[in-house]
Amino acid sequence: MNDILIVYYSLFQHTKNLAVEIAKQSGGTIRELIPERNYSFDYNTAAKEVRNEISRGFCPKLISGNESIDGYQTIFIGTPNWFKTLAPPVMSFLRQNDFTGKTVIPFCTHGGGGFCQIENDIAKECLKSAILPGMAVNGTFTSEEVTNWLKMIGY
């Protein structure tokens, strides 16, 4: 079994596209996080839903993507930047798994805010793991950008 896992949540497919490219180049297994209740596909409505969940510290139940991570040593974790932090389904995944001794690599998509608190928030949930430098993408990216980042972090 390949010991690399790429886990992501994506509402509008931007984070999914980056996850697929990382999986393609790393040879890792890809896993989508799917919450029990979907967010609205209308941006403004989804933003209100998400802002409310984040402010309450809500972690939605996952109906897919939360299978065991025991067979993986390296875990790429992808999220959109939602109000300067992780999407709630990603926080659910982090809080439901033990990352002790694993290597965790964040990646995110954003509309101009970069990582903001995402890397710090992942590090707080993965205290006993090694956190490598992540990749934050605003809009589109090239395969070469992903290749260069993966080489920089040793993958």
N, C-alpha and C positions, 0 to 999 in steps of 0.2 A: 504494500500500500504506500502511495506517495504520502509523505508526512506534512504536506503543505495544504492548508485549508484557507479558502477565500470566502469569508462570510460578509454579506452586505444586506442593507435595506435600501430600497429605491422606490420612490413614489412616481417620479416622472422619467425614469429610465436613465438618467445621467450617471448615477452611481453604479447602476447595473452595467452600463457600457464600459466603465473603467474596470469594474470587477472582472468582466469577461476578458478584457485585454490582459490583466494581471494573470488570470488563470491560464490563458493561452501561452503567455511567455514563461511562466513559472512551472507549468505542468501540474499545478495544484488542482484540488477538488473545489468546485464552486458550490456555494450553498446560499440560497435566498432566505431571508427572514420574512415570514408572513404573519402579521398580527391577526388575531381573531376578528377584529373589526377593521375594515379598510378605512382609510382617510378619504375625504372628498377629493374628487379630481379637479374641483374648482380651486384655484390657488388661494384665493382670499378665505374661503371656507376652511380649507385645510390648515391655513396659517392660524386661524382662530382655534381650531381643535388642538393643534400641536402646542401653541402657546399655553393653553389651559393645562394640557398634560404635563408639560415641562415645569410649569409653576407649581403644580401639585406633587411633582416627583413620581408621577404615574408611570408604571412599567406594564405595558399591555401583555396579555397572554399571547404566546406565540403558538400558532397551529402548525407551523413548518419552519425548519431551519435550526431548531434547538436540539437536534440529536447530539449524542455524545461527541466530545472533542478529544477523548482519550487517545485515539490513534494518531493524533497530529501533534507535531512539535512546533511548527510555525503556523501562526494564524494571522492572516491579513484581515483587518476589520474595517469595512467601508460603510460610510454614512453620508447623507447630505448634511450640510451645516444648517441646522434649524435653530435660529435665535441664539447663535454663538455656541451651540453645544450639539450633542448627539441626538439623532432621532430616537424617540422613546422605544421603538422595537429593538434598537441596538443596545440600549441600556438594559432592557430585559435580558437579552442574550448574555451580556457581561455579568449581570448579577446572578444568573442561573448556572454559571459554569465556573470551574476552578482552573485558573491559568497558571498555577504554581509550576515553575520550571520551564514554562513555554516561552517562545519568542513571539511577541505581538507587534504587528506593524499596521498602524492606522493609515487610512486613506479617506479622502472626502472630496465631495463636489460642493461648489458654493457659487454664489452670485456676486462675489467680490469681497467676502469677509475672511477668506482663507480658513485656517484651522480654528481661529479664536481659542476657545477652551477645550476643543475636542481632544487634542493629545493629552492635556492635563486630566481631563475627565476619564479617559481610558486608563491612564497611569494610576489614578486613584482606585479604580476597580480591579487592577491587575498588579497589585503591590509586589507579588512574589514572582514576577516574570520580567524578562528583558524586553524593553520597548525600543524599537529601532525608529529612525527618522521616517516620517510618513510622507505622503504625497497629497497635496491639495490642488485641485483642478478647478479653474474658473471657466466654465463652458467646454469648449472642445479641447482635445489633446491629440498628440500624435503617438504612434507606436514607438517612435524613437525616444520620445520623452519618458515613456514608461520603461523602455529598455535601459536608458541612462540611469534612471532612479534605481531600478533593480540591481544594476551593476554597482552603483554607489553603496548600496546596503548589503552587498554580498550575495545577491540572488541572480 
